[in-house]
């Protein structure tokens, strides 16, 4: 409201529930906030042009970074 970015109180709880649901069903799970270096690192991602100004959606460059990391994890280097 005051122009400050704040972490939503239930964000960690929601991510934890998604992770548990995926693992419980034998699915992979990618924590995008962890991938970005944690909630406190979103400002850096914004400065680097990897996330849009809403700090929710990745830019094309951010998506490319994520895709490359997923490819390395699945296929290998």
C-alpha positions as CSV (number, residue, x, y, z in Angstrom):
1,X,0.0,0.0,0.0
2,X,2.7,2.5,0.9
3,X,4.8,1.6,-2.1
4,X,6.8,-1.0,-0.2
5,X,7.2,-4.6,-1.3
6,X,6.3,-7.0,1.5
7,X,6.3,-10.8,1.6
8,X,2.8,-12.2,1.8
9,X,2.5,-14.0,5.1
10,X,1.1,-17.2,3.7
11,X,3.4,-17.5,0.7
12,X,5.8,-20.0,2.4
13,X,2.8,-22.0,3.6
14,X,1.3,-22.2,0.1
15,X,4.7,-23.2,-1.4
16,X,5.1,-25.9,1.2
17,X,1.6,-27.3,0.4
18,X,2.3,-27.3,-3.3
19,X,5.6,-29.1,-2.7
20,X,4.0,-31.7,-0.4
21,X,1.2,-32.3,-2.9
22,X,3.6,-32.8,-5.7
23,X,5.9,-35.2,-3.8
24,X,2.9,-37.1,-2.4
25,X,1.8,-37.8,-6.0
26,X,5.3,-38.7,-7.2
27,X,5.7,-35.5,-9.2
28,X,8.6,-33.1,-9.5
29,X,8.4,-29.7,-7.9
30,X,10.3,-26.5,-8.6
31,X,10.2,-23.8,-6.0
32,X,10.6,-20.7,-8.2
33,X,11.2,-18.4,-5.2
34,X,14.0,-20.6,-4.1
35,X,15.3,-20.7,-7.7
36,X,15.4,-16.9,-7.7
37,X,17.4,-16.9,-4.4
38,X,14.6,-16.3,-2.0
39,X,12.0,-13.7,-1.5
40,X,14.6,-11.1,-0.5
41,X,16.4,-11.5,-3.8
42,X,13.5,-10.5,-6.1
43,X,14.7,-6.9,-6.1
44,X,18.0,-8.1,-7.6
45,X,16.1,-10.1,-10.2
46,X,14.1,-7.0,-11.0
47,X,17.3,-4.9,-11.4
48,X,18.8,-7.6,-13.6
49,X,15.8,-7.5,-15.8
50,X,14.8,-11.1,-15.0
51,X,11.5,-10.4,-13.4
52,X,8.8,-7.8,-14.3
53,X,8.0,-4.8,-12.1
54,X,5.2,-6.7,-10.4
55,X,7.9,-9.1,-9.0
56,X,5.5,-12.0,-9.8
57,X,6.1,-12.7,-13.5
58,X,9.4,-13.4,-15.0
59,X,10.7,-11.5,-18.1
60,X,11.7,-13.4,-21.2
61,X,15.3,-13.4,-19.9
62,X,14.1,-14.8,-16.6
63,X,12.2,-17.6,-18.4
64,X,15.3,-18.3,-20.4
65,X,17.4,-18.7,-17.2
66,X,14.8,-21.0,-15.7
67,X,14.5,-23.1,-18.9
68,X,18.3,-23.5,-19.0
69,X,18.4,-24.6,-15.3
70,X,15.6,-27.1,-15.9
71,X,17.3,-28.5,-18.9
72,X,20.5,-29.0,-17.0
73,X,18.6,-30.7,-14.2
74,X,16.7,-33.0,-16.5
75,X,19.1,-33.7,-19.4
76,X,22.5,-32.8,-17.8
77,X,25.2,-30.4,-18.8
